[in-house]
């Protein structure tokens, strides 16, 4: 593949239309194999997530110790903790109109880096608070999920359909968990299975 061909791909909406069938099959196999490898490598993490979800959902299971069918009371400690974390963290993040703040690394004697960091922070804060309707709601959901799951991720990208940047929370059980905690309105999730 030469440079001109790669540059052509960068301008294409769908590069699959420009590739041969055997190349697409090769790419598909590689993606599928790496998906299965990722799935195997996170098996232990998924078990931990299932246990966390059971605690949040307060799943009652039959308890047979110290005797068969003994009492099994679940207190919503994890759920209450998640709500309290959200209640404290959210106002700390949204305390002003500057939700993005840059940190200058390295020597900056003339303050050029500091000024640039300030401009970038101001612009991104404006985008998050005024152009991205989903940012505050998604931040609220993220802060409900974080203390239970332990890690959540965000994807920031340009959406050509909306003509602006978008931010999306990424987590396997993210939307389900935040819905369970606050019993929010009905949400639909579309899943794609690679196998």
PyMOL commands that set and color helices and strands:
alter all, ss='L'
color gray80, all
select helices_A, chain A and resi 3-11+15-18+21-41+43-57+77-93+112-131+134-149+174-182
alter helices_A, ss='H'
color red, helices_A
select strands_A, chain A and resi 153-159+164-170
alter strands_A, ss='S'
color yellow, strands_A
deselect
rebuild
show_as cartoon
